[in-house]
């Protein structure tokens, strides 16, 4: 990602980078990402930052989110919804399902379950 775009020294930056890592892991890891998907991941992370920032600002407002004179919602709510819709579209584009991990070989399973010594002791095929 353009790490230059997110300052990992801040609390928000660290949380956003952790969220990005989770998203990449759900997509099968860095090695499984095509160049196009990696680009979309970067766009999604920035979109999430924008949406979270607008949400935080909206939730911190002490006043109403309705313009009493016009009897209508504030225009920023329409813009916020556009950000949310865009994020949903990007997420749909890269896929909403978690990538299925590669099945482990029998040898890997035995080593994980019983340790490397179990395979060294002649337990199973090479």
Buried (B, 14 or more C-beta within 10 A) or exposed (E): BEEEEBEEEEEBBEBBBEBBEEBBEBBBEEEEBEEEBBEBBBBBBBBBBBBBEBEEEEEEEEEEEEEEEEEEBBEEBEEBEEBBEBBEEBBEEBEEEEBEEEEEEEBEEBBEEEEEEBBEEEEEEE
